[in-house]
């Protein structure tokens, strides 16, 4: 009886993963393509309500590339340490570090959206604050690398950024910005 229950639980979780698309089992791409085809056909014959049609524009990122940073800009950086091949001693990605050093005086707000460091340390959090202009507001929405392990969570808590009260709720050009921990 236990074996049958375990088998049913595994089958149900497998089926759920396929239907929701969270697990990439072999038929995943087939199902994904079928869903996209059905949606595109429905859009082409206007079977979807106008509110759902407006969501289709978000299928692709349409943010234009720029090499100019205007004064009082806000920048969001995710996975700032770079690749998974970085070592425990690595700081930020060299590109991110160079960007901050060159542009922090032009920025109004710098938001890290998680995984700032591969392996955090108090020295790295201090260095982050020191490479940026002191007037620059830096907000952190810590990721699993930043607070996922007990040691990294303790380090984050004693850093300048861990002393912020979460959730951080602020207003960015009349748009609410909420950062969680």
KOLDO-888642 format. One record per residue (C-alpha): residue in one letter; x, y, z. Coordinates in nm, 2 decimals. Layout:
<recs>
<rec><resn>A</resn><u>X</u><v>Y</v><w>Z</w></rec>
...
</recs>
This chain:
<recs>
<rec><resn>X</resn><u>0.00</u><v>0.00</v><w>0.00</w></rec>
<rec><resn>X</resn><u>0.28</u><v>0.24</v><w>0.08</w></rec>
<rec><resn>X</resn><u>0.45</u><v>0.17</v><w>-0.25</w></rec>
<rec><resn>X</resn><u>0.13</u><v>0.26</v><w>-0.44</w></rec>
<rec><resn>X</resn><u>0.09</u><v>0.58</v><w>-0.24</w></rec>
<rec><resn>X</resn><u>0.45</u><v>0.68</v><w>-0.31</w></rec>
<rec><resn>X</resn><u>0.41</u><v>0.60</v><w>-0.68</w></rec>
<rec><resn>X</resn><u>0.09</u><v>0.81</v><w>-0.70</w></rec>
<rec><resn>X</resn><u>0.27</u><v>1.10</v><w>-0.53</w></rec>
<rec><resn>X</resn><u>0.56</u><v>1.08</v><w>-0.77</w></rec>
<rec><resn>X</resn><u>0.32</u><v>1.06</v><w>-1.07</w></rec>
<rec><resn>X</resn><u>0.11</u><v>1.35</v><w>-0.95</w></rec>
<rec><resn>X</resn><u>0.42</u><v>1.57</v><w>-0.89</w></rec>
<rec><resn>X</resn><u>0.56</u><v>1.48</v><w>-1.24</w></rec>
<rec><resn>X</resn><u>0.22</u><v>1.56</v><w>-1.40</w></rec>
<rec><resn>X</resn><u>0.20</u><v>1.89</v><w>-1.21</w></rec>
<rec><resn>X</resn><u>0.55</u><v>1.98</v><w>-1.33</w></rec>
<rec><resn>X</resn><u>0.46</u><v>1.91</v><w>-1.69</w></rec>
<rec><resn>X</resn><u>0.13</u><v>2.10</v><w>-1.68</w></rec>
<rec><resn>X</resn><u>0.27</u><v>2.40</v><w>-1.50</w></rec>
<rec><resn>X</resn><u>0.60</u><v>2.39</v><w>-1.69</w></rec>
<rec><resn>X</resn><u>0.83</u><v>2.42</v><w>-1.39</w></rec>
<rec><resn>X</resn><u>1.02</u><v>2.10</v><w>-1.46</w></rec>
<rec><resn>X</resn><u>1.19</u><v>2.04</v><w>-1.79</w></rec>
<rec><resn>X</resn><u>1.11</u><v>1.68</v><w>-1.85</w></rec>
<rec><resn>X</resn><u>1.15</u><v>1.56</v><w>-2.22</w></rec>
<rec><resn>X</resn><u>0.80</u><v>1.67</v><w>-2.33</w></rec>
<rec><resn>X</resn><u>0.84</u><v>2.01</v><w>-2.17</w></rec>
<rec><resn>X</resn><u>0.94</u><v>2.19</v><w>-2.49</w></rec>
<rec><resn>X</resn><u>0.67</u><v>2.03</v><w>-2.69</w></rec>
<rec><resn>X</resn><u>0.41</u><v>2.14</v><w>-2.43</w></rec>
<rec><resn>X</resn><u>0.56</u><v>2.49</v><w>-2.41</w></rec>
<rec><resn>X</resn><u>0.55</u><v>2.52</v><w>-2.79</w></rec>
<rec><resn>X</resn><u>0.19</u><v>2.40</v><w>-2.80</w></rec>
<rec><resn>X</resn><u>0.09</u><v>2.66</v><w>-2.53</w></rec>
<rec><resn>X</resn><u>0.26</u><v>2.94</v><w>-2.73</w></rec>
<rec><resn>X</resn><u>0.10</u><v>2.82</v><w>-3.05</w></rec>
<rec><resn>X</resn><u>-0.25</u><v>2.82</v><w>-2.89</w></rec>
<rec><resn>X</resn><u>-0.19</u><v>3.17</v><w>-2.74</w></rec>
<rec><resn>X</resn><u>-0.06</u><v>3.31</v><w>-3.07</w></rec>
<rec><resn>X</resn><u>-0.36</u><v>3.16</v><w>-3.26</w></rec>
<rec><resn>X</resn><u>-0.60</u><v>3.30</v><w>-3.00</w></rec>
<rec><resn>X</resn><u>-0.44</u><v>3.64</v><w>-3.02</w></rec>
<rec><resn>X</resn><u>-0.46</u><v>3.64</v><w>-3.40</w></rec>
<rec><resn>X</resn><u>-0.83</u><v>3.56</v><w>-3.39</w></rec>
<rec><resn>X</resn><u>-0.90</u><v>3.79</v><w>-3.10</w></rec>
<rec><resn>X</resn><u>-1.04</u><v>3.53</v><w>-2.86</w></rec>
<rec><resn>X</resn><u>-0.85</u><v>3.67</v><w>-2.57</w></rec>
<rec><resn>X</resn><u>-0.98</u><v>3.97</v><w>-2.38</w></rec>
<rec><resn>X</resn><u>-0.81</u><v>4.31</v><w>-2.43</w></rec>
<rec><resn>X</resn><u>-0.66</u><v>4.29</v><w>-2.08</w></rec>
<rec><resn>X</resn><u>-0.48</u><v>3.96</v><w>-2.16</w></rec>
<rec><resn>X</resn><u>-0.37</u><v>4.09</v><w>-2.50</w></rec>
<rec><resn>X</resn><u>-0.17</u><v>4.37</v><w>-2.34</w></rec>
<rec><resn>X</resn><u>0.03</u><v>4.10</v><w>-2.15</w></rec>
<rec><resn>X</resn><u>0.16</u><v>3.96</v><w>-2.48</w></rec>
<rec><resn>X</resn><u>0.39</u><v>4.26</v><w>-2.52</w></rec>
<rec><resn>X</resn><u>0.60</u><v>4.13</v><w>-2.23</w></rec>
<rec><resn>X</resn><u>0.71</u><v>3.81</v><w>-2.40</w></rec>
<rec><resn>X</resn><u>1.03</u><v>3.99</v><w>-2.51</w></rec>
<rec><resn>X</resn><u>1.24</u><v>4.24</v><w>-2.33</w></rec>
<rec><resn>X</resn><u>1.21</u><v>4.57</v><w>-2.52</w></rec>
<rec><resn>X</resn><u>1.45</u><v>4.78</v><w>-2.31</w></rec>
<rec><resn>X</resn><u>1.68</u><v>4.97</v><w>-2.55</w></rec>
<rec><resn>X</resn><u>2.05</u><v>4.93</v><w>-2.50</w></rec>
<rec><resn>X</resn><u>2.23</u><v>5.25</v><w>-2.40</w></rec>
<rec><resn>X</resn><u>2.59</u><v>5.35</v><w>-2.32</w></rec>
<rec><resn>X</resn><u>2.49</u><v>5.68</v><w>-2.16</w></rec>
<rec><resn>X</resn><u>2.41</u><v>5.70</v><w>-1.79</w></rec>
<rec><resn>X</resn><u>2.22</u><v>6.02</v><w>-1.72</w></rec>
<rec><resn>X</resn><u>2.24</u><v>6.20</v><w>-1.38</w></rec>
<rec><resn>X</resn><u>2.00</u><v>6.08</v><w>-1.11</w></rec>
<rec><resn>X</resn><u>1.96</u><v>5.74</v><w>-1.28</w></rec>
<rec><resn>X</resn><u>1.85</u><v>5.42</v><w>-1.11</w></rec>
<rec><resn>X</resn><u>2.02</u><v>5.10</v><w>-1.18</w></rec>
<rec><resn>X</resn><u>1.91</u><v>4.74</v><w>-1.10</w></rec>
<rec><resn>X</resn><u>2.18</u><v>4.48</v><w>-1.08</w></rec>
<rec><resn>X</resn><u>2.12</u><v>4.11</v><w>-1.04</w></rec>
<rec><resn>X</resn><u>2.36</u><v>3.83</v><w>-0.98</w></rec>
<rec><resn>X</resn><u>2.64</u><v>4.08</v><w>-0.95</w></rec>
<rec><resn>X</resn><u>2.92</u><v>3.84</v><w>-0.87</w></rec>
<rec><resn>X</resn><u>2.90</u><v>3.71</v><w>-1.23</w></rec>
<rec><resn>X</resn><u>2.94</u><v>3.35</v><w>-1.32</w></rec>
<rec><resn>X</resn><u>2.92</u><v>3.04</v><w>-1.11</w></rec>
<rec><resn>X</resn><u>3.29</u><v>2.98</v><w>-1.18</w></rec>
<rec><resn>X</resn><u>3.38</u><v>3.27</v><w>-0.95</w></rec>
<rec><resn>X</resn><u>3.58</u><v>3.17</v><w>-0.64</w></rec>
<rec><resn>X</resn><u>3.51</u><v>3.23</v><w>-0.27</w></rec>
<rec><resn>X</resn><u>3.76</u><v>3.52</v><w>-0.29</w></rec>
<rec><resn>X</resn><u>3.59</u><v>3.68</v><w>-0.59</w></rec>
<rec><resn>X</resn><u>3.42</u><v>4.02</v><w>-0.53</w></rec>
<rec><resn>X</resn><u>3.18</u><v>4.15</v><w>-0.79</w></rec>
<rec><resn>X</resn><u>3.19</u><v>4.07</v><w>-1.16</w></rec>
<rec><resn>X</resn><u>3.47</u><v>4.29</v><w>-1.30</w></rec>
<rec><resn>X</resn><u>3.21</u><v>4.46</v><w>-1.53</w></rec>
<rec><resn>X</resn><u>2.98</u><v>4.54</v><w>-1.24</w></rec>
<rec><resn>X</resn><u>3.27</u><v>4.67</v><w>-1.03</w></rec>
<rec><resn>X</resn><u>3.40</u><v>4.89</v><w>-1.31</w></rec>
<rec><resn>X</resn><u>3.04</u><v>5.02</v><w>-1.39</w></rec>
<rec><resn>X</resn><u>2.99</u><v>5.12</v><w>-1.02</w></rec>
<rec><resn>X</resn><u>3.33</u><v>5.29</v><w>-1.00</w></rec>
<rec><resn>X</resn><u>3.27</u><v>5.49</v><w>-1.32</w></rec>
<rec><resn>X</resn><u>2.91</u><v>5.58</v><w>-1.28</w></rec>
<rec><resn>X</resn><u>2.82</u><v>5.60</v><w>-0.91</w></rec>
<rec><resn>X</resn><u>2.84</u><v>5.98</v><w>-0.90</w></rec>
<rec><resn>X</resn><u>2.57</u><v>5.99</v><w>-1.17</w></rec>
<rec><resn>X</resn><u>2.34</u><v>5.74</v><w>-1.00</w></rec>
<rec><resn>X</resn><u>2.05</u><v>5.83</v><w>-0.76</w></rec>
<rec><resn>X</resn><u>1.99</u><v>5.47</v><w>-0.66</w></rec>
<rec><resn>X</resn><u>2.16</u><v>5.13</v><w>-0.70</w></rec>
<rec><resn>X</resn><u>1.94</u><v>4.83</v><w>-0.64</w></rec>
<rec><resn>X</resn><u>2.09</u><v>4.48</v><w>-0.61</w></rec>
<rec><resn>X</resn><u>1.83</u><v>4.21</v><w>-0.68</w></rec>
<rec><resn>X</resn><u>2.00</u><v>3.92</v><w>-0.51</w></rec>
<rec><resn>X</resn><u>2.32</u><v>3.72</v><w>-0.52</w></rec>
<rec><resn>X</resn><u>2.55</u><v>4.01</v><w>-0.48</w></rec>
<rec><resn>X</resn><u>2.84</u><v>3.79</v><w>-0.39</w></rec>
<rec><resn>X</resn><u>2.90</u><v>3.42</v><w>-0.45</w></rec>
<rec><resn>X</resn><u>3.05</u><v>3.38</v><w>-0.10</w></rec>
<rec><resn>X</resn><u>2.98</u><v>3.70</v><w>0.11</w></rec>
<rec><resn>X</resn><u>3.20</u><v>3.84</v><w>0.38</w></rec>
<rec><resn>X</resn><u>3.18</u><v>4.15</v><w>0.59</w></rec>
<rec><resn>X</resn><u>3.49</u><v>4.29</v><w>0.40</w></rec>
<rec><resn>X</resn><u>3.31</u><v>4.25</v><w>0.07</w></rec>
<rec><resn>X</resn><u>3.00</u><v>4.43</v><w>0.20</w></rec>
<rec><resn>X</resn><u>3.22</u><v>4.71</v><w>0.32</w></rec>
<rec><resn>X</resn><u>3.42</u><v>4.72</v><w>-0.01</w></rec>
<rec><resn>X</resn><u>3.09</u><v>4.75</v><w>-0.20</w></rec>
<rec><resn>X</resn><u>3.00</u><v>5.06</v><w>0.01</w></rec>
<rec><resn>X</resn><u>3.35</u><v>5.20</v><w>-0.05</w></rec>
<rec><resn>X</resn><u>3.36</u><v>5.17</v><w>-0.43</w></rec>
<rec><resn>X</resn><u>3.04</u><v>5.36</v><w>-0.47</w></rec>
<rec><resn>X</resn><u>3.00</u><v>5.73</v><w>-0.42</w></rec>
<rec><resn>X</resn><u>2.90</u><v>5.79</v><w>-0.05</w></rec>
<rec><resn>X</resn><u>2.59</u><v>5.99</v><w>-0.15</w></rec>
<rec><resn>X</resn><u>2.46</u><v>5.69</v><w>-0.36</w></rec>
<rec><resn>X</resn><u>2.17</u><v>5.51</v><w>-0.20</w></rec>
<rec><resn>X</resn><u>2.23</u><v>5.13</v><w>-0.23</w></rec>
<rec><resn>X</resn><u>1.94</u><v>4.89</v><w>-0.16</w></rec>
<rec><resn>X</resn><u>1.98</u><v>4.52</v><w>-0.14</w></rec>
<rec><resn>X</resn><u>1.71</u><v>4.25</v><w>-0.20</w></rec>
<rec><resn>X</resn><u>1.93</u><v>3.97</v><w>-0.07</w></rec>
<rec><resn>X</resn><u>1.94</u><v>3.64</v><w>-0.26</w></rec>
<rec><resn>X</resn><u>2.01</u><v>3.29</v><w>-0.15</w></rec>
<rec><resn>X</resn><u>2.39</u><v>3.34</v><w>-0.18</w></rec>
<rec><resn>X</resn><u>2.36</u><v>3.65</v><w>0.04</w></rec>
<rec><resn>X</resn><u>2.14</u><v>3.51</v><w>0.32</w></rec>
<rec><resn>X</resn><u>2.07</u><v>3.15</v><w>0.23</w></rec>
<rec><resn>X</resn><u>2.33</u><v>2.99</v><w>0.46</w></rec>
<rec><resn>X</resn><u>2.34</u><v>3.07</v><w>0.84</w></rec>
<rec><resn>X</resn><u>2.69</u><v>3.21</v><w>0.81</w></rec>
<rec><resn>X</resn><u>2.61</u><v>3.44</v><w>0.51</w></rec>
<rec><resn>X</resn><u>2.29</u><v>3.55</v><w>0.68</w></rec>
<rec><resn>X</resn><u>2.48</u><v>3.65</v><w>1.00</w></rec>
<rec><resn>X</resn><u>2.74</u><v>3.83</v><w>0.79</w></rec>
<rec><resn>X</resn><u>2.46</u><v>4.02</v><w>0.60</w></rec>
<rec><resn>X</resn><u>2.29</u><v>4.11</v><w>0.93</w></rec>
<rec><resn>X</resn><u>2.60</u><v>4.28</v><w>1.07</w></rec>
<rec><resn>X</resn><u>2.67</u><v>4.46</v><w>0.75</w></rec>
<rec><resn>X</resn><u>2.55</u><v>4.82</v><w>0.68</w></rec>
<rec><resn>X</resn><u>2.29</u><v>4.67</v><w>0.44</w></rec>
<rec><resn>X</resn><u>2.15</u><v>4.41</v><w>0.67</w></rec>
<rec><resn>X</resn><u>2.06</u><v>4.68</v><w>0.92</w></rec>
<rec><resn>X</resn><u>1.79</u><v>4.80</v><w>0.68</w></rec>
<rec><resn>X</resn><u>1.43</u><v>4.72</v><w>0.78</w></rec>
<rec><resn>X</resn><u>1.26</u><v>4.47</v><w>0.55</w></rec>
<rec><resn>X</resn><u>1.05</u><v>4.49</v><w>0.35</w></rec>
<rec><resn>X</resn><u>1.20</u><v>4.80</v><w>0.20</w></rec>
<rec><resn>X</resn><u>0.92</u><v>5.01</v><w>0.06</w></rec>
<rec><resn>X</resn><u>1.00</u><v>5.31</v><w>-0.15</w></rec>
<rec><resn>X</resn><u>0.87</u><v>5.51</v><w>-0.44</w></rec>
<rec><resn>X</resn><u>1.06</u><v>5.53</v><w>-0.76</w></rec>
<rec><resn>X</resn><u>0.93</u><v>5.79</v><w>-1.00</w></rec>
<rec><resn>X</resn><u>0.57</u><v>5.74</v><w>-0.87</w></rec>
<rec><resn>X</resn><u>0.60</u><v>5.36</v><w>-0.89</w></rec>
<rec><resn>X</resn><u>0.61</u><v>5.17</v><w>-0.57</w></rec>
<rec><resn>X</resn><u>0.93</u><v>4.96</v><w>-0.52</w></rec>
<rec><resn>X</resn><u>0.91</u><v>4.68</v><w>-0.26</w></rec>
<rec><resn>X</resn><u>1.22</u><v>4.48</v><w>-0.18</w></rec>
<rec><resn>X</resn><u>1.20</u><v>4.17</v><w>0.04</w></rec>
<rec><resn>X</resn><u>1.44</u><v>3.96</v><w>0.22</w></rec>
</recs>
